[in-house]
Amino acid sequence: MTPTLFGRWQTRLLLYIYIQQFRWDRDWPGVFQLIAGIWEALFVLFLIKIIGLPGIPGQDFDLGAFALHYSLVWLAIYLASQTLMRILFPYWRFRGGQWF
């Protein structure tokens, strides 16, 4: 949540607090993280198309390589946060991400 009045209005309009209360751990559903990953990929792709990457000419940009790399990195982080971190540190998300 954004700690501003505008951010609080957004969270009330989207009702994510109400939705989270139906989950046993009161955490974000994994589907929301997937949607956020897709939006992030589209935003980064938009920036690459508009601004470009330093040291890489626009005509040398390979969309397939970008999609493969982004997908594999995102999938690894998603799986680690949904499985490994929950097994090793079961209470880390309840303490704001602090491990110890």
matplotlib code that plots the C-alpha trace (Angstrom):
import matplotlib.pyplot as plt

x = [0.0, 1.2, 1.3, -0.5, -4.2, -4.3, -2.8, -5.3, -8.2, -6.7, -6.6, -10.1, -11.4, -9.6, -10.9, -7.7, -7.9, -11.4, -10.1, -7.1, -9.2, -10.6, -7.1, -5.8, -2.5, -3.9, -1.3, -1.5, -2.7, -0.1, -2.2, -1.8, 1.9, 1.6, -0.4, 2.1, 4.9, 3.1, 2.5, 6.1, 7.3, 5.0, 6.3, 10.0, 9.3, 7.6, 10.7, 13.0, 11.1, 10.8, 14.2, 16.3, 19.0, 22.4, 25.0, 22.4, 21.1, 17.3, 17.4, 19.5, 16.9, 15.6, 12.1, 12.3, 15.5, 14.0, 10.8, 12.7, 15.2, 12.5, 10.2, 12.9, 14.2, 10.7, 9.7, 12.7, 12.0, 8.3, 9.0, 11.6, 9.2, 6.2, 8.0, 11.5, 11.1, 7.8, 9.4, 12.7, 11.2, 7.5, 7.0, 9.1, 6.2, 4.4, 7.4, 7.7, 10.2, 12.7, 14.3, 15.6]
y = [0.0, 3.4, 5.5, 8.5, 9.5, 8.7, 5.2, 4.5, 5.4, 3.1, 0.2, 0.8, 0.9, -2.3, -4.0, -6.2, -6.2, -7.7, -10.3, -11.2, -12.1, -15.1, -16.7, -18.7, -16.8, -13.4, -13.2, -12.2, -15.0, -16.2, -15.2, -11.5, -11.9, -13.5, -10.5, -8.1, -10.0, -9.7, -6.0, -5.5, -7.3, -5.2, -2.0, -3.0, -4.0, -0.6, 1.2, -0.9, -0.1, 3.7, 4.4, 1.4, -0.5, 1.1, -0.5, -2.4, -1.0, -1.2, -3.5, -6.0, -6.4, -10.0, -10.2, -14.0, -13.9, -11.1, -13.2, -16.3, -14.6, -12.6, -15.6, -17.9, -15.3, -14.4, -18.0, -18.8, -15.9, -16.8, -20.4, -19.5, -17.0, -19.4, -22.6, -22.3, -19.2, -20.4, -23.7, -22.2, -19.1, -19.7, -16.4, -14.1, -12.5, -11.7, -9.6, -7.4, -9.7, -9.7, -13.1, -12.7]
z = [0.0, -0.8, 2.4, 0.9, 0.8, -2.9, -2.3, 0.5, -1.9, -4.5, -2.0, -0.9, -4.5, -5.4, -2.1, -1.8, 2.0, 1.7, -0.8, 1.3, 4.3, 2.5, 2.4, 5.3, 5.5, 4.6, 1.8, -1.8, -4.1, -6.5, -9.5, -8.5, -8.6, -12.1, -13.3, -11.8, -13.6, -16.9, -16.5, -15.5, -18.6, -20.8, -19.2, -19.6, -23.2, -23.8, -22.3, -24.5, -27.6, -26.8, -25.1, -26.1, -24.3, -23.8, -26.2, -28.2, -31.4, -31.8, -34.8, -32.8, -30.1, -30.0, -28.6, -28.3, -26.3, -24.0, -23.5, -22.7, -20.3, -18.5, -18.2, -16.8, -14.3, -13.2, -12.8, -10.7, -8.3, -8.2, -7.4, -4.7, -3.0, -3.1, -2.1, -0.8, 1.3, 2.8, 3.8, 5.2, 6.8, 7.5, 9.4, 7.2, 5.4, 8.6, 9.8, 6.7, 5.0, 7.8, 8.3, 11.8]

ax = plt.figure().add_subplot(projection="3d")
ax.plot(x, y, z, "-o")
ax.set_aspect("equal")
plt.show()
